[in-house]
Amino acid sequence: MKRLFCGLGVLVFAAALLLPASLQASTFVFTNNDINGSNSVTAFSVDSTTGALTKLGTTGTGGNGCGGSGFYASNRIVTSPHGKYLYVANIGSDSITVFRVNERTGALTAVGSPVATGNTSGCTGLNGISLAITPNADFLYAATAHAKNIRIFSVAWNGTLSPVGGLVSLPRAPDGIKVRPDGRFLAVALAVSPPGHELAMFSIEPWGALTAVPGSPFPDDRVTGVDFNSRGDLLFGGVDNAIGTIVDVFGVGRNGALTPVTGSPFTFYIGINSDVVLWNPLGNMLFVSNTGSNSLIDFIVGPKGALTLGANQPVNLGSKALAPAGMAVSTIRTPTGGTLTLLYVAVWEYSQVFVFTVDPDGTLTWVPASPFATGEGYETGLLSLAVDSFE
């Protein structure tokens, strides 16, 4: 019987290898529509051959949005590291909705009711709840712009959230935030004057608490969006400005302190308002969305953080692509056994998702039929999206 069992196991494994790629792996894109009123999430499946999106449906969050007004770099939607759960910020009602993700269909099931951040509800102009989750999925951080604070949540095995301690006060409104890949530090862009823009760095204690690192907050050049490289020894900051594409690059010390790398800030006069930055963990690339000039740029990142332009830059999105903002990247297996690296971009006007293939030299190529509309209307509020992959 033991020999027979092993034989059946081999047959099952072989059969799995013969299954279509669509049945072996699934990739989904989710948008936070941030509708001014009842908020919603739209789900798309990703074609493993072309990268094209197919709309699966739209699900209400049970909370309210603010219509996309406010901070472009605030990351309003994140997936858990293992992909099972989706967390969506409802800025208008100051809450977070938790969804369980069906790994085969992409269907969303709400886990309980929206969880309050502990702040006063309402759309004030300084709109943005930026979310970041630790790589072990133990803690979720929610930085609220109009309240100038961070709420810490512990994450249970079933995805539910529970507040940890009190609200962490900040000197100014937070915009983009990011947890370092090893889970030791949290970077927060303090993006509103006076007296000026700065970057706050916090160490993350084993129980989730935040402690400012020595020297924090650190001066910058009006950084709004932040991201770490895979090793966590570099921090990139997209600079909101009216003269060009500007990126601050910092070395990250052992204690979390920031030091500008040689040549920073890196300035390229080919776009404006480089608010959002995204590290590509599958290559030494940094993507930048220029919200003020409706374009994208990707950079090749040198070993010491220096930035050089990738191929075919900038990529102009056209007249019907006002305010490209949040981005996500994924590499998926194709049916022929190869891989396809894709960049997804949330665009506020017409509530669209633009998709590009990414070549090793940084060339961005439009996916056929891109962009893909959520169907939620013109200027509804789409600024953030997330990608979720299951093997």
N, C-alpha and C positions, 0 to 999 in steps of 0.2 A: 504493500500500500504506500509505503514511503517513496519507493521508486516511481510509482504511478503519479503521486502528488507532485513530485519534482518535474515530471514530464509535462503534466498539465500546466504547471507554472511557466515553463518555457514556451508552451503553445500560446498561453494568454499573453505573455510578453511580446512574442512574435506578432500576434494579431494586432496588438496595440501599435506596433511599428508600422503596420499596413493601413492603419486608420488615416483618413484625411487629416491634414494639419489642423483644420478648423475644429476637429473633434479632440485633438490632442492638446491644443493650447488655445487660449482665448485672450484677446486684448480688448479693453473697453476704454472709452473716453467719457468723462462726466463733466458737465458744465454747471457752475453755480450761476443761475440766470439773474440773481439779485434783482428781482422784479419789484418795482415800487408798489407794494401791496403784498399779496400772497406769493411767497417765493417758491421756486421750483428748481429741479435738477433735470437736465436732459442727458440721456444715455445714448452712446453710439457704439456699435461694434466696428472693429478695424479689420479690413480685408488683408489677409496674410500674404497675398500676392502683389497687390497694387498699393496698399495703404489707404485706400478709399474708405470713407466712413458711411455706415448705414444707420440711420436714426432708429432707435429701438422704442423710444417713448419718453414722456416727461412725467415726473413724479413730484407732487407737492411736498414741501418740507415741514409744513405746519407752523412756519414762522414767516416773518415779513422781511422784504429787502428794501433797498433805497434807490433802485433805478440806475445803479452803476455810477452814481456821483461819488466823488471823494478820491481816495488814494488808488493809483493804478497798481502799485507794487504789493499791496496787501494780498496775501495768498488766502483766498476765501474758501478753499476746498482742498482737502488732503485725503489720501488713502492711508490705511494702516500699512506698516512694512510688509506684513504677510498677505495683504490684499483683501482680507475678509470684510473690512469695514470702511465706510466712507463718512467723513466728517464735513459738515456744511455749515458755514456761518450765515446766520440770519441777522443782518446788520440793523434792520429796522425794528426788530424786537429783541435785540441783544441776546441772542441764544444760539445754540449749536444743535443741529439735528444729526443723529447717528443713524446710518443705514447699514444693513447687512447686504453684501453683494453676492449674488448667485454667480459662481465662477464659470458656469456654462452659458447662461443666458444674459447675464448682466443686469437682471432684474433687481430692483432695490426694495428692501423691506425695512420700514422704520423700526428702530429699536427703542421702544418707549417714546416719551414725549420730548420735545426740544428742551435742552438743558440751559438754564439761565447763566449768563456770565457774571451776574451780580451788579450790573451797571444799569443806569436809567435808559429806557428805550427811547428811540427816536432818531430821525435823520437830521443831522446838524450841519452838514457841509464837510466836517472832518470825518468822513464816513469810511470805515474800514475795520474789519476784524480779521487780523492775520493769524493763521493757524500754523503750528509746527508740531510734529510728533517725534518722540525719541526713537532711535532705531530698534530698541527692544520692545517698542509699543507699550511701555509702562506709563508714559506721561504725555499729555497733550497741553500745549501752551496756546492761549488765546490772547493776543495783544489788541486792545480796543483803542482806536484812535481818539474818539471824542472824549473818552474817560481818562486817557493817558495812564493806562495801567495794563498789567498782565494777570490773567487768571490761570492758575495751575490746576489741571485735572489729573487724577489718577485714572488709568484705563483698566477696566476689569477684563476677565477672560472672554466675556460675551460682548465686549466693545462699549459697555456703558461707562459713563463719566461720573466722577465724584470730585468735588472741589478739595484741594489740598491747601490748608492754611488760608491766609487772607490775601487780598489783592496786592500785587507788587506795584507800587507807584513809580511813575517815570516822570522826568522833568519836562518832557515834551511829548507830543503825539507820536506814537510808533507807526511806521509804515511796514515795510517788509521785514520778516523775521526768518531765522533758519537755525536748526539744530545741526551741530557739526556731526559728520558721519560716525564718529566714535561715541557720540552721545554725551561728551564731556562739557560742551559749551553751547550757549545760545547767543546768537548775534541779533541785535535789534537796531534798525535804522530809525533814529529820532529825527523826523523829517520836517519839522515845522519851526520857524523862527517866531519870536526871538529867543535866545540871543544868536542862534545859528544851528546848523545841522551838525549832528554828531552820531557816532556809532557806539552803542552800549554793548558790552560783552559781559555775560554772566557765566559763572561755573554752575553746572547742574549737580546738585548733591544726590546721593543714592536714593533719597526719599523724594526727589523731585524739586526741592526748594532751590531758589536762585540766589546766588551771591555774586555781587559785582566783582570783577577781577581788578587787580591793582591798576590804577590809571584810567579806568573806565568812568565816563564816556570819552571816546577818542575823537579828535577833530577829523572832518572829512570835507569833501567838496560838494555837499548837497546830495548825499547818497539817499536813495529811496528804496531800491531793491538790493538784496544781498544773497550770496550763495558761496558755499565752500567748494574747494576741489575735493577729489576723492580721498586724498591723504589727510585733509583737514589742516594743512600747513599754509594754505592761501585762502584769503577771503576777498571776494570780488564785490564791488559796489557800483550799481548803475547810478549815474549822476543826472538829476533833473536840471536841464539847462537849455538855453536858447541859442547856442552857438555851434554845437556839434555833438558827436557821439563821444561821451567821456566816461571812462571806467576807472575807478580807484581800485588798486590792488594792494593788499596788505599781507605781510607775513604774519603768521599766528604763532606766538611764543608758547612755550610749554605751559605757562600759567594763563594763557588766553589773551595776553596783551598783544596789541596790534602795532605793527611798524610798516610804513609804506615801503614797497619794494622800489628798487632803482628804476627810474623812468615814470613812476606813478605821480600824477594821473596820466593815463594814456588818452590822448585826444585825437580824434579823426573828424575832419569837417565834412562828413557825409550823412549826417542825420541830426535830429535834435530831440531832446527829452528822452535820453536813454535810461528810462525809469526801471526796466525789469531786466535782470540778468539770470541766466540759467547755465549751470555747469552740465556738460555732457559726460556722464560717468563712463561712457563707452569709448571715449577718445579724448585727447587733450584739446577740447574745444569749449568755448564760452559763447553762448547765444545772447544777443541783446535785441530787445524790441524798442524801437524809437517811436514812442507814442505821439510825438509832435510832428513827425514827418512820414508816418505810415510806412515804415520800412523795417527790415530785419538785417542784422549783421551777425556773422559769426567770426570768431577769432581763434587762431591757433595759439595755445598757451605754452610758452617756453618753460624750461625746468625751474627758472627763478621767478616766474610770474609775468615775464614780458609778453605783450600782446602783439601779434601780427595778423593782418587781415587774411581770412580764408579766401577761396576763389569766389568769383562772380558777386562781389559785394559792392553796394548794398543790394538787397532784394526788395524792390518796391512792390507794395501790395495793391496799389491802384487807388482810384478816387473813391471807391465804395468800401474802404477799409480803414475808416477813421478810428484811431486809438487802439492799435494792437497792444496787448498788455501781457497777461499771464501766459506762460509756456510750459510745455512738458515734453519729454523725449523718451522714446522706448526703442528697443531693438527686438524684433520678432522673427521667429523662424518661418521660412517660406515652405510651401509644399515640396519644393525640389531639394530641400536640405540646406539652403543658403540662409542668409540673414538680411533683414531690411531695417535700417535705422530711420526713424521717423521723428520729425519735429511737429508738434501741434501748437497752434497759436490762437488764443482767444481774442476776438475782435469785437469791440463794443458796438460799432455801427452795424445795423442789420443782424446783430447777434449771430455771428458766424464763427466757424472753426476753420482755419487755414491749415493745410497739411503739406509737408515737404519731405522728400527723401533727402538724406544727408550722406554725402560721399566723404571718404577719408580726407580729401583735400579741403573740405569745408564747402564744397558746392551744394547749394540748395536747389532742388528741382521740384516744381509743382507736381503734386499728385493729381492724376486725371480727375476731373469734376470738382476739384477744390475751388472755392470754399464750400463748406457744408453748413447749412442753416439749422438753428435749433427750432425755428418755426414759432418762436415766442414773440416775434414782432420787431419793429424798428426801434433801435436805441432802448432796449429794455434793461440793459445793465450788465451784459456779459463782459467780465474782466478776468475771470479766473476759471481754470479747468484743471483736471487731474486725469492721469492715465493709470490703469490697473491691468496687470497681466497675470495670467494663471497658466501654469504648465500642466 
